[in-house]
Amino acid sequence: MPDCLFCRIMRGEVPSKKIYEDEHTFAFEDINPQGPTHVLIIPKKHIAGLKEATADDTELIGRCHLTAARIAKERSIEDGYRTVLNVGPRAGQSVFHLHVHLIGGRTLHWPPG
């Protein structure tokens, strides 16, 4: 999608600190980190959010979570991290390209706010 911020980041039109990329996913540092590790993992296919995903997107959504697990292992935070999908504005979604937040490197409390 031409005007999507995350699509533009993925295309290199907007600067980011890229962490990981493969044929299905792209990961970069969040500009407003909520922990020592706060990475956003996006599918390369534009999907506005989880509620817009279809059964055809199942594997891609899973790949985003596996990418999060890979990054968590690389950063040695496997003893505690969180993956979060915000769905809709009331949940805090502000960019409408599905993305998984990987947050860790500190104690995470429950409920999360």
C-alpha positions in Angstrom: 0.0 0.0 0.0 1.7 3.2 -1.1 0.9 5.5 1.8 1.2 3.0 4.6 3.9 4.0 7.0 5.1 0.5 7.6 5.1 -0.4 3.9 7.2 2.8 3.4 9.6 1.7 6.1 9.9 -1.8 4.5 10.7 -0.2 1.1 13.4 2.0 2.7 11.5 5.3 2.1 11.3 6.0 5.8 14.4 5.4 8.0 14.3 2.6 10.5 16.7 0.4 12.5 16.1 -2.9 10.7 16.6 -5.9 12.9 15.7 -8.8 10.6 14.2 -9.5 7.2 13.3 -12.6 5.3 11.0 -13.3 2.4 7.9 -13.0 4.6 8.6 -10.7 7.4 10.5 -7.4 8.3 11.4 -6.4 11.8 12.6 -3.1 13.1 13.1 -1.2 16.4 10.1 0.6 17.8 10.6 4.4 17.9 8.9 4.6 21.3 10.3 1.5 23.1 8.4 0.2 26.1 11.3 -2.0 27.2 15.0 -2.6 26.5 13.7 -4.8 23.6 10.8 -3.4 21.7 10.8 -4.6 18.1 7.9 -4.5 15.6 7.5 -7.5 13.2 5.4 -6.9 10.1 4.4 -9.2 7.3 5.6 -8.1 3.9 2.1 -8.5 2.7 0.0 -5.5 3.7 -2.8 -6.6 6.0 -4.5 -3.7 7.9 -4.9 -5.6 11.1 -5.8 -9.0 12.6 -9.6 -8.4 12.1 -8.9 -7.9 8.3 -6.8 -11.1 8.1 -8.2 -14.2 6.4 -7.6 -17.9 6.7 -5.1 -17.4 3.8 -3.0 -15.2 6.2 -2.7 -17.9 8.9 0.8 -19.0 8.0 2.0 -15.4 7.6 0.7 -14.4 11.0 2.5 -17.4 12.5 5.7 -16.5 10.8 5.6 -13.1 12.4 5.4 -14.8 15.8 8.2 -17.2 14.9 10.3 -14.2 13.8 9.6 -12.6 17.3 10.8 -15.8 18.9 14.0 -15.9 16.8 14.8 -12.3 17.8 14.0 -13.0 21.5 16.5 -15.9 21.4 19.2 -13.7 19.7 18.7 -11.0 22.4 18.8 -13.6 25.2 15.4 -12.6 26.6 13.8 -16.1 26.3 13.1 -16.1 30.1 10.4 -13.5 29.6 9.0 -11.5 26.7 5.6 -10.6 25.3 4.2 -10.6 21.8 1.3 -8.2 21.4 -1.1 -7.6 18.5 -3.1 -4.4 19.0 -6.4 -4.6 17.1 -8.1 -1.3 16.4 -7.7 2.2 17.8 -9.2 1.4 21.2 -6.5 -1.2 21.7 -3.8 1.3 20.8 -3.3 0.4 17.1 -2.1 3.6 15.4 -0.6 2.2 12.2 -3.0 0.0 10.2 -0.5 -2.6 9.0 -0.7 -5.8 11.1 2.3 -5.8 13.4 3.5 -7.9 16.3 5.2 -6.1 19.2 8.1 -8.0 20.8 8.7 -6.5 24.2 11.2 -7.8 26.7 14.4 -7.3 28.6 12.6 -6.2 31.8 9.9 -7.7 34.2 6.5 -7.5 32.5 3.5 -7.1 34.8 -0.1 -8.4 34.4 -2.5 -7.1 33.5 -0.7 -5.0 30.9 -2.6 -1.8 31.2 
